[in-house]
């Protein structure tokens, strides 16, 4: 896959920068869950084409912010 640079207006760049900074991962969470649940989360993440830890972090973020 070749990545291509696409210029964006300054205000869009600043909005993206702000969004990325707000989503920075800066805490560690260790927890125990059932193997069945973890396997299910891994399978769903795989179908979506994302890493399972990223997928779990997105789920937690959605719950925390709604």
Residue frames as a rotation matrix with the C-alpha (Angstrom) as fourth column:
UNK 1
0.580 0.815 0.000 0.00
0.815 -0.580 0.000 0.00
0.000 0.000 -1.000 0.00
UNK 2
-0.539 -0.718 0.439 1.40
0.719 -0.665 -0.204 3.37
0.439 0.206 0.875 -1.00
UNK 3
0.151 0.544 -0.825 0.54
0.841 -0.510 -0.182 6.24
-0.520 -0.667 -0.535 1.29
UNK 4
-0.193 -0.121 0.974 -0.18
0.767 -0.637 0.073 9.55
0.612 0.761 0.216 -0.35
UNK 5
-0.745 -0.089 -0.661 0.11
0.516 -0.705 -0.486 12.96
-0.423 -0.703 0.571 1.26
UNK 6
-0.032 0.797 0.603 -3.11
0.837 -0.309 0.452 14.92
0.547 0.519 -0.657 0.95
UNK 7
-0.928 -0.330 0.175 -2.94
0.198 -0.832 -0.518 18.58
0.317 -0.446 0.837 1.94
UNK 8
0.068 0.956 -0.286 -5.75
0.943 0.033 0.331 19.81
0.326 -0.292 -0.899 4.20
UNK 9
0.327 0.111 0.938 -6.76
0.011 -0.993 0.114 23.29
0.945 -0.027 -0.326 5.28
UNK 10
-0.654 -0.701 0.285 -5.09
-0.220 -0.184 -0.958 24.54
0.724 -0.689 -0.034 8.46
UNK 11
-0.210 0.644 0.736 -8.32
-0.974 -0.200 -0.103 24.43
0.081 -0.739 0.669 10.50
UNK 12
0.781 0.458 -0.425 -8.88
-0.459 0.882 0.107 20.76
0.424 0.111 0.899 9.57
UNK 13
-0.010 -0.884 -0.467 -5.28
0.132 0.461 -0.877 19.93
0.991 -0.071 0.112 10.48
UNK 14
-0.700 -0.248 0.670 -5.65
-0.546 -0.419 -0.726 21.62
0.460 -0.873 0.158 13.87
UNK 15
0.299 0.885 0.357 -8.93
-0.950 0.242 0.197 19.77
0.088 -0.398 0.913 14.52
UNK 16
0.705 -0.102 -0.701 -7.30
-0.089 0.969 -0.231 16.41
0.703 0.225 0.674 13.69
UNK 17
-0.386 -0.922 -0.008 -4.29
-0.014 0.014 -1.000 17.24
0.922 -0.386 -0.018 15.84
UNK 18
-0.444 0.306 0.842 -6.52
-0.867 -0.384 -0.317 18.13
0.227 -0.871 0.436 18.78
UNK 19
0.658 0.746 -0.105 -8.54
-0.716 0.662 0.220 14.92
0.234 -0.070 0.970 18.36
UNK 20
0.416 -0.586 -0.695 -5.40
0.122 0.794 -0.596 12.75
0.901 0.163 0.401 18.27
UNK 21
-0.626 -0.667 0.404 -3.94
-0.271 -0.299 -0.915 14.43
0.731 -0.682 0.006 21.35
UNK 22
-0.076 0.696 0.714 -7.18
-0.991 -0.129 0.020 13.87
0.106 -0.706 0.700 23.27
UNK 23
0.855 0.466 -0.226 -7.10
-0.470 0.882 0.041 10.15
0.218 0.071 0.973 22.41
UNK 24
-0.110 -0.979 -0.172 -3.48
-0.650 0.202 -0.733 9.58
0.752 0.031 -0.658 23.48
UNK 25
0.720 0.276 -0.637 -3.10
0.198 0.798 0.569 6.42
0.665 -0.536 0.520 25.51
UNK 26
-0.169 -0.804 0.570 -1.40
-0.432 -0.459 -0.776 7.45
0.886 -0.377 -0.270 28.75
UNK 27
0.020 0.186 0.982 -2.63
-0.977 0.213 -0.020 4.93
-0.213 -0.959 0.186 31.32
UNK 28
-0.735 -0.293 -0.612 -2.20
-0.416 0.907 0.065 1.20
0.536 0.302 -0.788 31.82
UNK 29
0.186 0.841 0.509 -5.05
-0.981 0.187 0.049 -1.14
-0.054 -0.508 0.860 32.73
UNK 30
-0.848 -0.351 -0.397 -4.59
-0.354 0.933 -0.068 -4.73
0.394 0.083 -0.915 33.85
UNK 31
-0.087 0.870 0.484 -7.71
-0.954 0.067 -0.292 -6.82
-0.287 -0.488 0.825 34.30
UNK 32
-0.923 -0.115 0.367 -8.90
-0.063 0.987 0.151 -10.39
-0.379 0.116 -0.918 34.26
UNK 33
-0.002 0.935 -0.353 -11.71
-0.961 -0.100 -0.258 -11.49
-0.277 0.339 0.899 31.96
UNK 34
0.434 0.215 0.875 -12.95
-0.129 0.976 -0.175 -14.87
-0.891 -0.037 0.452 30.83
UNK 35
-0.662 -0.720 0.210 -11.07
0.026 0.257 0.966 -16.58
-0.749 0.645 -0.151 28.01
UNK 36
-0.170 0.696 0.698 -14.34
0.936 0.335 -0.107 -16.96
-0.308 0.635 -0.708 26.11
UNK 37
0.777 0.464 -0.426 -14.95
0.366 -0.883 -0.294 -13.18
-0.512 0.072 -0.856 26.21
UNK 38
0.063 -0.846 -0.530 -11.37
-0.371 -0.513 0.774 -12.42
-0.926 0.148 -0.346 25.21
UNK 39
-0.683 -0.289 0.671 -11.50
0.414 0.604 0.681 -14.87
-0.602 0.743 -0.293 22.30
UNK 40
0.272 0.879 0.391 -14.76
0.920 -0.118 -0.373 -13.31
-0.281 0.461 -0.842 21.16
UNK 41
0.723 -0.066 -0.688 -13.28
-0.029 -0.998 0.064 -9.80
-0.690 -0.026 -0.723 21.32
UNK 42
-0.368 -0.928 -0.058 -10.19
-0.210 0.023 0.978 -10.94
-0.906 0.372 -0.203 19.41
UNK 43
-0.465 0.260 0.846 -12.36
0.780 0.572 0.253 -12.50
-0.418 0.778 -0.469 16.69
UNK 44
0.660 0.751 -0.019 -14.49
0.677 -0.605 -0.420 -9.36
-0.327 0.264 -0.907 16.31
UNK 45
0.416 -0.604 -0.679 -11.36
-0.300 -0.797 0.525 -7.19
-0.858 -0.014 -0.513 16.15
UNK 46
-0.592 -0.663 0.458 -9.88
0.161 0.460 0.873 -9.48
-0.790 0.591 -0.165 13.51
UNK 47
-0.004 0.693 0.721 -13.04
0.961 0.201 -0.189 -9.20
-0.276 0.692 -0.667 11.38
UNK 48
0.892 0.343 -0.296 -12.78
0.299 -0.936 -0.184 -5.42
-0.340 0.076 -0.937 11.65
UNK 49
0.509 -0.775 0.375 -9.10
0.604 0.011 -0.797 -5.49
0.613 0.632 0.473 10.76
UNK 50
0.402 -0.375 0.835 -7.89
-0.594 -0.801 -0.074 -3.86
0.696 -0.467 -0.545 13.98
UNK 51
-0.670 -0.655 -0.351 -5.71
-0.065 0.522 -0.850 -5.00
0.740 -0.547 -0.392 16.87
UNK 52
0.077 0.799 -0.596 -7.75
0.638 0.420 0.646 -6.44
0.766 -0.430 -0.478 19.70
UNK 53
-0.365 -0.239 -0.900 -6.28
0.894 -0.360 -0.267 -4.11
-0.260 -0.902 0.345 22.34
UNK 54
-0.998 0.054 -0.016 -7.20
-0.057 -0.926 0.372 -1.12
0.005 0.373 0.928 20.18
UNK 55
-0.392 0.908 -0.146 -10.68
0.085 0.194 0.977 -2.56
0.916 0.370 -0.153 19.75
UNK 56
0.054 0.371 -0.927 -11.12
0.938 0.299 0.174 -2.99
0.342 -0.879 -0.332 23.51
UNK 57
-0.725 -0.379 -0.576 -9.80
0.567 -0.803 -0.185 0.54
-0.392 -0.460 0.796 24.14
UNK 58
-0.879 0.448 0.163 -12.36
-0.181 -0.629 0.756 1.91
0.441 0.635 0.634 21.65
UNK 59
-0.037 0.883 -0.468 -15.19
0.488 0.425 0.762 0.04
0.872 -0.200 -0.447 23.39
UNK 60
-0.122 -0.075 -0.990 -14.11
0.986 -0.124 -0.112 1.45
-0.114 -0.989 0.089 26.77
UNK 61
-0.956 -0.250 -0.155 -13.81
0.225 -0.961 0.161 4.95
-0.189 0.119 0.975 25.31
UNK 62
-0.587 0.795 0.151 -17.30
-0.024 -0.203 0.979 4.76
0.809 0.571 0.138 23.84
UNK 63
0.191 0.654 -0.732 -18.78
0.760 0.373 0.532 3.62
0.621 -0.658 -0.426 27.15
UNK 64
-0.340 -0.436 -0.833 -16.82
0.897 -0.416 -0.149 6.23
-0.281 -0.798 0.532 29.13
UNK 65
-0.963 -0.160 -0.216 -17.92
0.095 -0.954 0.285 9.12
-0.251 0.254 0.934 26.91
UNK 66
-0.572 0.818 0.061 -21.61
-0.066 -0.120 0.991 8.36
0.818 0.562 0.123 26.41
